[in-house]
Amino acid sequence: MDIDTSVLRNFLLLCKTLNFTRASEQTHIAQPALSRQIKQLEDLIGAVLFNRNKRNVELTSAGKYFQKEAELLINQFDFAVHRTNKLYHGQAGEIRIGYTHSALQHFLPKMMLAVNTVYPNVKIIWLEFNNTRQYDALKNREIDIGFSTNPEVDENFRHKVIAKTNFAVAMPLEYPVDANGFNGLKQFSEERFILPPKAEGPKFVETLNSIFIHEGFTPRTIHETPFASTAIRLVESGFGLTIEPVNSLKGYKGIKYIELDQLPQKVENVMLWLPSTEISFPDIIRFMQDFSIDD
């Protein structure tokens, strides 16, 4: 006889009732079959678990010990079944999120808080990667979902645009131009710029380049950095100007910015994932796709 969970559950029920008749009624098996099952369990273990006579059934010391161990086994088994079911439906486990600075500054914290509220058993790991690094991380299964800015979407990825916003030009607080005196980006044609390298993500950099082409000048780039926070700190120190998604610039006290809301070029925050991720986290993928950043 092999011990399965039904045998252990019947044993535990008998421990609770200490009555074969009541236990058989609750397990929906005949009393003789239950008695045989318990006897086979005792034979397999090599120990008497119950002292029984015509009037009473009571646990032996061995039975009391086995009761505690059986309860642990059943609880662990039920937990494993529950967690496996949740994992299959994407409701538990660990999910790794790659993101760019603008996603973090805009909608991502609110989205992840909503995910945590609906799926509290899911552990969220945050990893800040530029677009190019996200592509590699997704392909290598280092992350499950990426949030990129104006990415060049690989044909292997599923994707959805989560948010569209404007670019903005950032400058030190003491810079002599503000929104009231702004006549177009070309008035900054002689200024120094801090911009991302092409490795940041070819399409994102191409979008920035198209902004300068649209405005009729080539920027004087004195420093390249893939990190928006670095560019912003350099602007704060008076090192030059930069162009970033408007949401990347909010909350920094040492700079000011002018939103370029008249430009045709827009910031697109795009959610990226592999089709296989839909098997592991189908509900979360759908939840994120349907999430409204205006909620």
PyMOL commands that set and color helices and strands:
alter all, ss='L'
color gray80, all
select helices_A, chain A and resi 5-17+20-27+31-45+61-88+101-105+108-118+131-139+179-181+185-188+198-200+202-215+228-236+246-249+277-280+282-290
alter helices_A, ss='H'
color red, helices_A
select strands_A, chain A and resi 50-52+57-59+93-99+122-128+145-149+158-165+167-172+192-195+220-224+242-245+255-259+267-273
alter strands_A, ss='S'
color yellow, strands_A
deselect
rebuild
show_as cartoon
